[in-house]
């Protein structure tokens, strides 16, 4: 599955939109479908922009999805803007509500603008793809409208995107792909401290984004969450700490085919996929595609999901560097089995708590709050990928009944992979919920006050 | 057809020889011992990393043709070293007056040498990853070629040979003669994406794409005047986190194939084995079908026929699990026998050298280990002694288990006493380190056993026999050596003098040289415990061309006479 397949897919999508654009029947492309096209495009850019990381990608999704929401929110009087509610975002451009706007055109322009700004490091070819999507949607939705209305809508969308981008620059993660690794930083060295992986996902022997935890959270309440408890270091067999790794070791001896499939499916290596945050964003596209909510509800779902995931990464990284804890690949060869190596290679950052677990729990919490706990869906994110020869395992699509089931499997998959202990996952899942609830608790809807 | 027949014969011969070999008593009395003579020899070197992990290497060559092999060592961020062998057990670093000093401006990595222009003096090629002045936003630089002036000085020929626009993050270089024209060609492993020419305005897009995998370079030597990159032309199409390759004839067909080592093979492109289709200008990757597509962190490789069965085996270094790839012959795949052969010790390994250190007629194995740096856990080097095909790590016992942050290692007989000594390039640890980590010269103090050293002198083949193979038959033991063009070990090059331990045998029955391209030459009853120089026998005159020329001259004369006569009429 190369980039060719994906661009071929996009071409088909674009042609589809073109064809429907030529017809006079606008109803053939719904507003929600436009939302989904942009979500797909965001996933595509995330996947095909080099030197990406789960941390940077989580941030990019959050700003892109927030822009989506803010570029349409004033068209829906029962909804609130996030201006004044998010950390340091005091205001955003407001539309002139005496005038008409086409909110799809506004969103279309805003998505194009914000993706190209946040992903300014992407290739020219990718930027062209963004422009062509913007162009076909523009043609489809603008042909019966007055020039004034069209201009006003586009202009508003762009102003919103620019304002959010300006605000984004001060969060600590702006152009974060240029500082993936801080080569001058000296990291602590103590019993149980993180060591550069030997069986590694990344060529870097420095840990990824050591300062990411200091970034501004989207939601103020998330900054305040105190660090969770971590079992103290111990080398005595039978001690709680030792047992954590013993569980990893034992699991590794008896991995079933299904567990191996889960382990590779959720790998979401940033070098070859849209990263774990992309996987969560993708699951949001599945439910939005299925439930077909209106423009504002669809945008809200993406904005909430992405901001919860972004805050989850910031908090997770804060704690990862607070505890600076080792991986099973360091502990097990030392105290259990010198020849042991994990099923899946180590990512380049400390272990506790699990980033996969925390972000999947955040996304699942938002989605179940928005759409209800039960949702049967099939995850085809890696369908058709060439089998993993090193691990002798295929990429097999997954079906789930609830959102939480996906979060649970995401967490478990890291345990199967041998790169996270049970406590990394349990704490990750727990904290992910808390972080998401703080996002949900924002005033998204206007309080109905009795007159 | 004829070639196939030859191969069949070789096969039969080697089978017979292995049966005979079984009955020979091997081994000399006494214990192999190494003595750290670094300080006494006047060597004072340590490799300084740029940001960690990468480099360095060394190349052994006789700079001044005095019969004592000299050594060039890269130093990364600091000044490289050119140690001239004084012949009395000491070395003198003449780098400052050698004409090599522009290499100071580059973060050097690996080094190899060969007589690029066939003038009788070995030239020097150095890979680099960056400039040292910190001016590069993306670490890349050209590699450096220096021609030997013959008076222990060099001149920079990078531009003259057309190499100045290849901006790369280059690791391991290897000389070989894949088109068998006598001029040494190069394969260069690159780790991160290459750029052609100067980088203009650097956008974020350029920076983020810079850490992608890279193509290597296949540089063909155009008659000692220019190098030209023929990577695609010769059907090389891989990218990877390359640690270089080594030219070697794995299939015994007389041409040089190419084994490519790649880091992160389990996630990016794995190792490759390119079969040379000579005389066609083409390589075919047979890595998968020969099961040499190792998906590991391949750092380097040792090349040698450890079981004297007539084909080359490969020891590929890795993080933790090194792989001992045993050649199963033309119809078989390579099989990793590391565990059963006794070389399954865990470390982070880089350099590796097959050599008969104890002069008993089979190849032992030296492995240089070192942590990733800045991570700095000391790990001793391995010395695997070969006893009838089974290896035992005697690093500690032989005092060769140096604990420095090891990278490239090379073997050569610096004191010309008939056994092979070891030089290991060590990095300066970035963080605190409990033991000394500097480049080490380990003198082999094995009690005298019989040996033979063979120097090749190519006439139409490469000058020093790079790409050629020497077979020595002694006491029923048939030993083969390829002349090392570099890229073996880790980004380094061993001596080009073929070295054979003879055990208690006092007679060499024959020396067979297979020159690059497949031509064979035989020498009977060679002396032992000495160095033999074998000059390539000139090609037989081609009688067809000879008679054709006489015929043509005769015809022309007749025509001339005929026309002259007609004119008169």
Contacts between the chains, C-beta under 8 A, distances in Angstrom:
chain1	res1	chain2	res2	distance
A	49	B	208	6.8
A	50	B	208	4.6
A	50	B	209	4.7
A	50	B	211	7.0
A	50	B	212	5.8
A	51	B	207	7.6
A	51	B	208	3.8
A	51	B	209	7.6
A	51	B	211	5.8
A	52	B	208	7.9
A	120	B	204	5.7
A	120	B	205	7.8
A	121	B	203	7.7
A	121	B	204	3.6
A	121	B	205	5.2
A	121	B	207	7.2
A	121	B	208	4.6
A	122	B	205	6.5
A	123	B	205	5.7
A	123	B	209	7.3
A	124	B	205	7.3
A	175	B	204	6.6
A	177	B	204	7.3
A	177	B	208	5.4
A	178	B	204	6.9
A	178	B	207	6.4
A	178	B	208	8.0
A	183	B	51	5.4
A	183	B	52	7.6
A	186	B	431	7.8
A	195	B	375	6.2
A	196	B	372	5.9
A	196	B	374	7.9
A	196	B	375	4.8
A	198	B	319	4.8
A	198	B	320	6.0
A	198	B	348	6.9
A	198	B	372	8.0
A	199	B	319	7.1
A	199	B	320	7.6
A	200	B	264	7.6
A	201	B	267	6.7
A	203	B	211	7.6
A	203	B	241	6.2
A	203	B	263	6.9
A	203	B	264	6.4
A	205	B	52	6.2
A	205	B	53	6.4
A	205	B	372	4.9
A	205	B	374	6.8
A	205	B	375	6.1
A	206	B	374	8.0
A	269	B	267	7.3
A	271	B	267	7.2
A	338	B	346	6.3
A	339	B	346	7.0
A	341	B	320	7.1
A	345	B	266	7.0
A	345	B	267	6.9
A	389	B	295	7.4
A	390	B	266	4.8
A	390	B	295	5.1
